[in-house]
Amino acid sequence: MPGVRNAMPIRDSVSAASAASGGDNDGGTHAAPVTPDATELAAMIRRKDITALEAVDDAIARAEAMQPKLNFLVTAMFEQARARAKAGGLSGPFAGVPYLIKDMYDIADIPTRWGARFTEVAPIPTASCAQVKAFEAAGLVLIGKSSL
């Protein structure tokens, strides 16, 4: 039905779409839920299967679930990510797709620590690096900085 969005979590939504098309997610052994790659997630957002905010919330939930096990999150930017996704107006080929970036790239007003204590005294960047600017121009939504 046009205009009705799928209320399933993203991984379940992709699995259901794959099963409906007669395929599965892993080459034929079973149809386990998978997380879509950035290209598929961008397509889902463009088709309005999900919103950018739902994609961001799902990525945040996965990051929070994995943090105790992997201890990978250096700087969580969850509220900023939700605000950017909720504000709308995202454009570019990856509009609304959430991502993490390694804590070696400068982001304006966010400390860059390179995973080292001695960098705690380093000045906080006033501008984002070229990579982050390119990601933002492509519509990606930063949810945090990681050590992995």
C-alpha positions, 0 to 999 in steps of 0.5 A: 500500500503506498505511503505505508512504511514498514515498521520492522527493524531494518535487519528484519525488513531486509530479510523479509524483502529477500525472502519475499523475492525468493532469495535468502541472505547467505547464498542458500543455507538459511535466511538469517537477518542481516544488516544492509550495506550502505548502498541498500540502506540508502535505497531503503531511505529513498524508497521511504521503506524507513526514515533516516531517523529509523536508520540512525536509531537502529545503528545507535542500538547496535553500537550500544549493544556491541560496546560492552563487548568490543569497547570500540566507541570513543566518542558517542554523537548520538544526539547530534546524529538524531537531530541531523536525521530528524531535521531532514533536508539530507541530500546526496547518494547516501542521504540518511545513512549512519556511519562511525569514523575512526578517531583519527579524523578531525571533526569540528568541536569534537576532540580527536584523541588517536586512542592516546591519553597524551592527546587529552591536552591537544586542542579541539579541532575548529574545522572538520577534515576533508574526509568528514566534509565529503561524507557529510556532502554525501548525506551520511550521518555521523553517530560517533568516533570509534577506535576500530 
